[in-house]
Amino acid sequence: MKSLRERIGLKILRLIDQCIDSFEKRIFLFIFFLCLYWLWQNVWQLILFGKLFFVTDYESLFHIQSTLGMYQSSVFIRILYYVISNPTLNVFKLISCIKLIDILAIAGVILLIKKFRIVIIFNGIKYVWGLFWVAKALNSKSVYLVISCLKWLSLGLFISMLIVSIVLLYTLSKMIADYDDFVHEL
């Protein structure tokens, strides 16, 4: 005789099998969790770049740098943190900032490039904008020029991340509202 825990576990497994019984439903869940993952990434970046915009002096700049470890949920911030904190860049160490979940999420977006074209465009703008201003800040001669570069960096990245987050929220709500149409488009 099976215990209560085993019977409940089997009922939950049967319920999951009934809910996710087709390829389209599994793809829908994959896209749903992919959107949630990228939304999670963007929320952490929005918080950081919102705070970075208000850096005004040397002390607030180093306060932000000391709290960067808090934002390790975002792959972009992990890479930025590595670039800022290490005087010599090593490609293998830079690649080690990217985790398996990030690779899966990037692969998912590449597979679904047709559905997420606007997200990919704004993420591309984000990376180009970020690299330009980080390179300019690293070559600056004074702290105040670095702070000025960081303000422009944070403003552009904040706007880009806000647009991407809105698009992802819209996509999520549209997916949920038009579940049948969305599944049959796949």
ChimeraX commands (.cxc) that place a marker at each C-alpha (Angstrom):
marker #1 position 0.00,0.00,0.00 radius 0.5
marker #1 position 1.35,3.40,-0.99 radius 0.5
marker #1 position 1.73,6.15,1.50 radius 0.5
marker #1 position -0.24,9.37,1.34 radius 0.5
marker #1 position 2.83,11.26,0.14 radius 0.5
marker #1 position 3.35,8.87,-2.77 radius 0.5
marker #1 position -0.32,9.04,-3.80 radius 0.5
marker #1 position -0.28,12.85,-3.72 radius 0.5
marker #1 position 2.99,12.87,-5.66 radius 0.5
marker #1 position 1.52,10.59,-8.32 radius 0.5
marker #1 position -1.60,12.74,-8.57 radius 0.5
marker #1 position 0.57,15.84,-9.06 radius 0.5
marker #1 position 2.61,14.06,-11.75 radius 0.5
marker #1 position -0.58,12.96,-13.56 radius 0.5
marker #1 position -1.91,16.51,-13.36 radius 0.5
marker #1 position 1.34,17.87,-14.84 radius 0.5
marker #1 position 1.18,15.25,-17.61 radius 0.5
marker #1 position -2.38,16.26,-18.42 radius 0.5
marker #1 position -1.52,19.96,-18.54 radius 0.5
marker #1 position 1.66,19.58,-20.60 radius 0.5
marker #1 position 0.64,16.77,-22.91 radius 0.5
marker #1 position 1.60,18.26,-26.26 radius 0.5
marker #1 position 4.63,19.71,-27.95 radius 0.5
marker #1 position 2.93,23.08,-28.38 radius 0.5
marker #1 position 2.22,23.36,-24.66 radius 0.5
marker #1 position 5.83,22.53,-23.82 radius 0.5
marker #1 position 7.06,25.17,-26.28 radius 0.5
marker #1 position 4.62,27.66,-24.79 radius 0.5
marker #1 position 6.00,26.99,-21.30 radius 0.5
marker #1 position 9.56,27.28,-22.60 radius 0.5
marker #1 position 8.83,30.67,-24.18 radius 0.5
marker #1 position 6.96,31.78,-21.06 radius 0.5
marker #1 position 9.86,30.93,-18.75 radius 0.5
marker #1 position 12.32,32.43,-21.25 radius 0.5
marker #1 position 10.39,35.72,-21.10 radius 0.5
marker #1 position 10.32,35.56,-17.31 radius 0.5
marker #1 position 14.07,34.94,-17.22 radius 0.5
marker #1 position 14.85,37.93,-19.45 radius 0.5
marker #1 position 12.40,40.06,-17.51 radius 0.5
marker #1 position 14.22,39.09,-14.30 radius 0.5
marker #1 position 17.54,40.09,-15.92 radius 0.5
marker #1 position 16.11,43.43,-17.02 radius 0.5
marker #1 position 14.62,44.26,-13.62 radius 0.5
marker #1 position 18.03,43.89,-11.94 radius 0.5
marker #1 position 19.64,46.00,-14.64 radius 0.5
marker #1 position 16.94,48.67,-14.32 radius 0.5
marker #1 position 17.57,48.89,-10.58 radius 0.5
marker #1 position 21.33,49.22,-11.01 radius 0.5
marker #1 position 21.23,51.74,-13.84 radius 0.5
marker #1 position 18.62,53.78,-12.00 radius 0.5
marker #1 position 20.97,53.98,-9.01 radius 0.5
marker #1 position 23.99,54.62,-11.22 radius 0.5
marker #1 position 22.35,57.71,-12.70 radius 0.5
marker #1 position 22.42,59.40,-9.29 radius 0.5
marker #1 position 26.16,58.99,-8.74 radius 0.5
marker #1 position 27.50,62.47,-8.09 radius 0.5
marker #1 position 30.90,62.13,-6.48 radius 0.5
marker #1 position 33.80,59.85,-5.65 radius 0.5
marker #1 position 32.20,58.31,-2.54 radius 0.5
marker #1 position 28.89,57.44,-4.21 radius 0.5
marker #1 position 30.79,55.90,-7.13 radius 0.5
marker #1 position 32.70,53.58,-4.82 radius 0.5
marker #1 position 29.53,52.81,-2.88 radius 0.5
marker #1 position 27.91,51.56,-6.09 radius 0.5
marker #1 position 31.06,49.58,-6.89 radius 0.5
marker #1 position 31.00,47.96,-3.44 radius 0.5
marker #1 position 27.37,46.89,-3.87 radius 0.5
marker #1 position 27.75,45.47,-7.38 radius 0.5
marker #1 position 27.97,41.97,-5.93 radius 0.5
marker #1 position 24.28,42.26,-5.05 radius 0.5
marker #1 position 23.34,42.38,-8.71 radius 0.5
marker #1 position 24.98,39.08,-9.68 radius 0.5
marker #1 position 21.62,37.80,-10.98 radius 0.5
marker #1 position 22.21,39.64,-14.24 radius 0.5
marker #1 position 24.76,38.27,-16.70 radius 0.5
marker #1 position 25.46,41.74,-18.10 radius 0.5
marker #1 position 26.24,43.10,-14.65 radius 0.5
marker #1 position 28.45,40.09,-13.86 radius 0.5
marker #1 position 30.50,40.82,-16.98 radius 0.5
marker #1 position 30.67,44.55,-16.16 radius 0.5
marker #1 position 31.73,43.75,-12.60 radius 0.5
marker #1 position 34.52,41.50,-13.88 radius 0.5
marker #1 position 35.75,44.13,-16.34 radius 0.5
marker #1 position 35.74,46.86,-13.68 radius 0.5
marker #1 position 37.32,44.84,-10.88 radius 0.5
marker #1 position 40.14,43.18,-12.84 radius 0.5
marker #1 position 42.96,45.24,-14.32 radius 0.5
marker #1 position 43.84,42.52,-16.85 radius 0.5
marker #1 position 41.20,40.90,-18.98 radius 0.5
marker #1 position 41.27,37.17,-19.54 radius 0.5
marker #1 position 38.87,35.71,-22.09 radius 0.5
marker #1 position 38.40,32.48,-20.14 radius 0.5
marker #1 position 37.60,34.36,-16.92 radius 0.5
marker #1 position 35.21,36.58,-18.87 radius 0.5
marker #1 position 33.46,33.51,-20.28 radius 0.5
marker #1 position 33.25,32.03,-16.78 radius 0.5
marker #1 position 30.92,34.93,-15.87 radius 0.5
marker #1 position 28.32,33.32,-18.13 radius 0.5
marker #1 position 26.36,30.50,-16.50 radius 0.5
marker #1 position 24.54,27.60,-18.11 radius 0.5
marker #1 position 21.12,29.21,-17.63 radius 0.5
marker #1 position 22.36,32.29,-19.49 radius 0.5
marker #1 position 23.56,30.15,-22.40 radius 0.5
marker #1 position 20.20,28.36,-22.54 radius 0.5
marker #1 position 18.34,31.68,-22.47 radius 0.5
marker #1 position 20.51,33.12,-25.24 radius 0.5
marker #1 position 20.01,29.95,-27.31 radius 0.5
marker #1 position 16.26,30.22,-26.70 radius 0.5
marker #1 position 16.18,33.80,-27.94 radius 0.5
marker #1 position 18.24,32.85,-31.01 radius 0.5
marker #1 position 15.81,30.02,-31.77 radius 0.5
marker #1 position 12.88,32.41,-31.39 radius 0.5
marker #1 position 14.49,35.36,-33.17 radius 0.5
marker #1 position 11.37,36.00,-35.24 radius 0.5
marker #1 position 9.15,36.51,-32.17 radius 0.5
marker #1 position 11.70,38.55,-30.18 radius 0.5
marker #1 position 13.21,40.76,-32.90 radius 0.5
marker #1 position 12.59,44.02,-31.01 radius 0.5
marker #1 position 14.08,42.58,-27.81 radius 0.5
marker #1 position 17.20,41.49,-29.69 radius 0.5
marker #1 position 17.54,44.90,-31.34 radius 0.5
marker #1 position 17.32,46.78,-28.04 radius 0.5
marker #1 position 19.68,44.35,-26.33 radius 0.5
marker #1 position 22.15,44.90,-29.17 radius 0.5
marker #1 position 21.80,48.67,-28.71 radius 0.5
marker #1 position 22.32,48.15,-24.97 radius 0.5
marker #1 position 25.58,46.25,-25.47 radius 0.5
marker #1 position 26.99,48.70,-28.04 radius 0.5
marker #1 position 25.99,51.71,-25.91 radius 0.5
marker #1 position 27.40,50.08,-22.78 radius 0.5
marker #1 position 30.71,49.10,-24.38 radius 0.5
marker #1 position 31.16,52.58,-25.84 radius 0.5
marker #1 position 30.61,54.41,-22.54 radius 0.5
marker #1 position 32.56,51.88,-20.44 radius 0.5
marker #1 position 35.53,52.20,-22.82 radius 0.5
marker #1 position 35.23,55.99,-22.70 radius 0.5
marker #1 position 35.01,55.94,-18.87 radius 0.5
marker #1 position 38.03,53.64,-18.55 radius 0.5
marker #1 position 40.08,56.08,-20.67 radius 0.5
marker #1 position 39.00,59.17,-18.74 radius 0.5
marker #1 position 41.60,61.25,-16.92 radius 0.5
marker #1 position 39.50,62.32,-13.93 radius 0.5
marker #1 position 36.82,60.91,-11.67 radius 0.5
marker #1 position 34.35,63.58,-12.74 radius 0.5
marker #1 position 34.69,62.57,-16.39 radius 0.5
marker #1 position 34.08,58.96,-15.34 radius 0.5
marker #1 position 30.95,60.03,-13.45 radius 0.5
marker #1 position 29.76,61.97,-16.51 radius 0.5
marker #1 position 30.31,58.90,-18.71 radius 0.5
marker #1 position 28.48,56.72,-16.20 radius 0.5
marker #1 position 25.50,59.09,-16.22 radius 0.5
marker #1 position 25.20,58.78,-20.00 radius 0.5
marker #1 position 25.79,55.04,-19.78 radius 0.5
marker #1 position 23.10,54.57,-17.15 radius 0.5
marker #1 position 20.60,56.83,-18.92 radius 0.5
marker #1 position 20.88,54.97,-22.23 radius 0.5
marker #1 position 20.86,51.55,-20.62 radius 0.5
marker #1 position 17.95,52.43,-18.34 radius 0.5
marker #1 position 15.84,53.56,-21.30 radius 0.5
marker #1 position 16.81,50.49,-23.33 radius 0.5
marker #1 position 16.04,48.12,-20.45 radius 0.5
marker #1 position 12.75,49.87,-19.76 radius 0.5
marker #1 position 11.67,49.40,-23.37 radius 0.5
marker #1 position 12.75,45.74,-23.36 radius 0.5
marker #1 position 10.93,45.14,-20.07 radius 0.5
marker #1 position 7.74,46.70,-21.41 radius 0.5
marker #1 position 7.97,44.60,-24.58 radius 0.5
marker #1 position 8.55,41.44,-22.53 radius 0.5
marker #1 position 5.59,42.23,-20.25 radius 0.5
marker #1 position 3.44,42.88,-23.30 radius 0.5
marker #1 position 4.61,39.62,-24.88 radius 0.5
marker #1 position 3.88,37.69,-21.69 radius 0.5
marker #1 position 0.40,39.17,-21.34 radius 0.5
marker #1 position -0.33,38.60,-25.02 radius 0.5
marker #1 position 0.88,35.00,-24.75 radius 0.5
marker #1 position -1.36,34.30,-21.79 radius 0.5
marker #1 position -4.40,36.11,-23.22 radius 0.5
marker #1 position -4.11,34.55,-26.70 radius 0.5
marker #1 position -2.91,31.13,-25.60 radius 0.5
marker #1 position -4.72,29.16,-28.33 radius 0.5
marker #1 position -3.64,31.45,-31.17 radius 0.5
marker #1 position -0.09,31.63,-29.85 radius 0.5
marker #1 position 0.27,27.84,-29.57 radius 0.5
marker #1 position -1.07,27.29,-33.08 radius 0.5
marker #1 position 1.31,29.91,-34.56 radius 0.5
marker #1 position 4.24,27.78,-33.42 radius 0.5
marker link #1:1,2 radius 0.2
marker link #1:2,3 radius 0.2
marker link #1:3,4 radius 0.2
marker link #1:4,5 radius 0.2
marker link #1:5,6 radius 0.2
marker link #1:6,7 radius 0.2
marker link #1:7,8 radius 0.2
marker link #1:8,9 radius 0.2
marker link #1:9,10 radius 0.2
marker link #1:10,11 radius 0.2
marker link #1:11,12 radius 0.2
marker link #1:12,13 radius 0.2
marker link #1:13,14 radius 0.2
marker link #1:14,15 radius 0.2
marker link #1:15,16 radius 0.2
marker link #1:16,17 radius 0.2
marker link #1:17,18 radius 0.2
marker link #1:18,19 radius 0.2
marker link #1:19,20 radius 0.2
marker link #1:20,21 radius 0.2
marker link #1:21,22 radius 0.2
marker link #1:22,23 radius 0.2
marker link #1:23,24 radius 0.2
marker link #1:24,25 radius 0.2
marker link #1:25,26 radius 0.2
marker link #1:26,27 radius 0.2
marker link #1:27,28 radius 0.2
marker link #1:28,29 radius 0.2
marker link #1:29,30 radius 0.2
marker link #1:30,31 radius 0.2
marker link #1:31,32 radius 0.2
marker link #1:32,33 radius 0.2
marker link #1:33,34 radius 0.2
marker link #1:34,35 radius 0.2
marker link #1:35,36 radius 0.2
marker link #1:36,37 radius 0.2
marker link #1:37,38 radius 0.2
marker link #1:38,39 radius 0.2
marker link #1:39,40 radius 0.2
marker link #1:40,41 radius 0.2
marker link #1:41,42 radius 0.2
marker link #1:42,43 radius 0.2
marker link #1:43,44 radius 0.2
marker link #1:44,45 radius 0.2
marker link #1:45,46 radius 0.2
marker link #1:46,47 radius 0.2
marker link #1:47,48 radius 0.2
marker link #1:48,49 radius 0.2
marker link #1:49,50 radius 0.2
marker link #1:50,51 radius 0.2
marker link #1:51,52 radius 0.2
marker link #1:52,53 radius 0.2
marker link #1:53,54 radius 0.2
marker link #1:54,55 radius 0.2
marker link #1:55,56 radius 0.2
marker link #1:56,57 radius 0.2
marker link #1:57,58 radius 0.2
marker link #1:58,59 radius 0.2
marker link #1:59,60 radius 0.2
marker link #1:60,61 radius 0.2
marker link #1:61,62 radius 0.2
marker link #1:62,63 radius 0.2
marker link #1:63,64 radius 0.2
marker link #1:64,65 radius 0.2
marker link #1:65,66 radius 0.2
marker link #1:66,67 radius 0.2
marker link #1:67,68 radius 0.2
marker link #1:68,69 radius 0.2
marker link #1:69,70 radius 0.2
marker link #1:70,71 radius 0.2
marker link #1:71,72 radius 0.2
marker link #1:72,73 radius 0.2
marker link #1:73,74 radius 0.2
marker link #1:74,75 radius 0.2
marker link #1:75,76 radius 0.2
marker link #1:76,77 radius 0.2
marker link #1:77,78 radius 0.2
marker link #1:78,79 radius 0.2
marker link #1:79,80 radius 0.2
marker link #1:80,81 radius 0.2
marker link #1:81,82 radius 0.2
marker link #1:82,83 radius 0.2
marker link #1:83,84 radius 0.2
marker link #1:84,85 radius 0.2
marker link #1:85,86 radius 0.2
marker link #1:86,87 radius 0.2
marker link #1:87,88 radius 0.2
marker link #1:88,89 radius 0.2
marker link #1:89,90 radius 0.2
marker link #1:90,91 radius 0.2
marker link #1:91,92 radius 0.2
marker link #1:92,93 radius 0.2
marker link #1:93,94 radius 0.2
marker link #1:94,95 radius 0.2
marker link #1:95,96 radius 0.2
marker link #1:96,97 radius 0.2
marker link #1:97,98 radius 0.2
marker link #1:98,99 radius 0.2
marker link #1:99,100 radius 0.2
marker link #1:100,101 radius 0.2
marker link #1:101,102 radius 0.2
marker link #1:102,103 radius 0.2
marker link #1:103,104 radius 0.2
marker link #1:104,105 radius 0.2
marker link #1:105,106 radius 0.2
marker link #1:106,107 radius 0.2
marker link #1:107,108 radius 0.2
marker link #1:108,109 radius 0.2
marker link #1:109,110 radius 0.2
marker link #1:110,111 radius 0.2
marker link #1:111,112 radius 0.2
marker link #1:112,113 radius 0.2
marker link #1:113,114 radius 0.2
marker link #1:114,115 radius 0.2
marker link #1:115,116 radius 0.2
marker link #1:116,117 radius 0.2
marker link #1:117,118 radius 0.2
marker link #1:118,119 radius 0.2
marker link #1:119,120 radius 0.2
marker link #1:120,121 radius 0.2
marker link #1:121,122 radius 0.2
marker link #1:122,123 radius 0.2
marker link #1:123,124 radius 0.2
marker link #1:124,125 radius 0.2
marker link #1:125,126 radius 0.2
marker link #1:126,127 radius 0.2
marker link #1:127,128 radius 0.2
marker link #1:128,129 radius 0.2
marker link #1:129,130 radius 0.2
marker link #1:130,131 radius 0.2
marker link #1:131,132 radius 0.2
marker link #1:132,133 radius 0.2
marker link #1:133,134 radius 0.2
marker link #1:134,135 radius 0.2
marker link #1:135,136 radius 0.2
marker link #1:136,137 radius 0.2
marker link #1:137,138 radius 0.2
marker link #1:138,139 radius 0.2
marker link #1:139,140 radius 0.2
marker link #1:140,141 radius 0.2
marker link #1:141,142 radius 0.2
marker link #1:142,143 radius 0.2
marker link #1:143,144 radius 0.2
marker link #1:144,145 radius 0.2
marker link #1:145,146 radius 0.2
marker link #1:146,147 radius 0.2
marker link #1:147,148 radius 0.2
marker link #1:148,149 radius 0.2
marker link #1:149,150 radius 0.2
marker link #1:150,151 radius 0.2
marker link #1:151,152 radius 0.2
marker link #1:152,153 radius 0.2
marker link #1:153,154 radius 0.2
marker link #1:154,155 radius 0.2
marker link #1:155,156 radius 0.2
marker link #1:156,157 radius 0.2
marker link #1:157,158 radius 0.2
marker link #1:158,159 radius 0.2
marker link #1:159,160 radius 0.2
marker link #1:160,161 radius 0.2
marker link #1:161,162 radius 0.2
marker link #1:162,163 radius 0.2
marker link #1:163,164 radius 0.2
marker link #1:164,165 radius 0.2
marker link #1:165,166 radius 0.2
marker link #1:166,167 radius 0.2
marker link #1:167,168 radius 0.2
marker link #1:168,169 radius 0.2
marker link #1:169,170 radius 0.2
marker link #1:170,171 radius 0.2
marker link #1:171,172 radius 0.2
marker link #1:172,173 radius 0.2
marker link #1:173,174 radius 0.2
marker link #1:174,175 radius 0.2
marker link #1:175,176 radius 0.2
marker link #1:176,177 radius 0.2
marker link #1:177,178 radius 0.2
marker link #1:178,179 radius 0.2
marker link #1:179,180 radius 0.2
marker link #1:180,181 radius 0.2
marker link #1:181,182 radius 0.2
marker link #1:182,183 radius 0.2
marker link #1:183,184 radius 0.2
marker link #1:184,185 radius 0.2
marker link #1:185,186 radius 0.2
view
